[in-house]
Amino acid sequence: MGLFLDLGILKNCDKIKAKKILDDWAKDRTSDISPDKCQLDEQNGGTVILLNEDCNFEGNTQFFKYASSKTNDAVMSLYIYDGDYWGYNLFDNGQEIDKFNPLPDYFDDIDESEIEAYKGNSDIVAQYFNINKDSIENYLIFWTDELMDEGPAYENDEFGYEDWQLVDFMEKLGYKYFE
């Protein structure tokens, strides 16, 4: 089994408030998120939360949606699925406004409208993170075998089109993965 990783960026949310949101979620629900096993790091005016191992992927996305509703602000849920790909869901005030998955038909064949829903939107992400969309649009493309054999999306990236490209993407948003 490959790596399953769930983390989120809570914009404009300090570490104390982020920890309270995490504790309240775990207390009020049957959840496999263990706040004491999660890592929190305050960065760039927000907090990055790395959830504990062995969390339920669906539940983790719901946690970050909840966190967005509690902060009344943008929260990006980022993930690596089984070491095969990375993706994100972007929420604002508890509503999903964008999502990306480079392999949307990973599990099953899906129709074009479903595939289209996973393409990500560099304009939206750039607006929320106050960055130039050109700095991230090369990440938001569907992967092909040929593309995965190419180098990184940008010259100074550490990773190519693989699961850990998530780290390069985060850095362009102004946040760092845990060291």
C-alpha positions, 0 to 999 in steps of 0.5 A: 500500500502506498502513502495516504496523506491529508493536510490542509491550509487554513488561511488567516487562521492562527494555530490556537484557533486551528487547534480548537477547530480540530478539537471541536471536530473530533469531540463532536463526531465519531472520527478517526482524526486524533488531534493530539497526533496531528501536526500544526504549523503557523505559516504566512498568516495561516496554519497548515494542519497535517492530519494523523495517519490512518484517517478516512479520506472522505472524512478528512475532506469533510473536516476541512470543509467544516474548518472553512465554515468555522473560519469563514474563510478559505481552506484548502484540503490537500492530499496524496492518494495511495502514493499515486497522485495528489489533489485538492479541494478548496472551500470558502465559508464551508462551500466547495469552490474548486477541486483538482485531481490529475487522474479523475478516472483513476477508479472508474470510467467517468463521463466528461462532465465529471472529468471537467469538475476535477480540472482545477482553476488557476484563476480561483486559486491565484485569487485566494492565495494572492499569487500569479496564476502563471505560477501554478497553472502547469500543475493543474493538468490531467496526467498522461503516461507521457507527461509523467515521464517529463520533468517538473512543471516549473524549472525550480521545482523539486518534483515532476508529475508525481504525488510529491508535486504537492510540495512544489504546489504548496510552496507556490501558494506560500506554504511549506510542507512539514520538515 
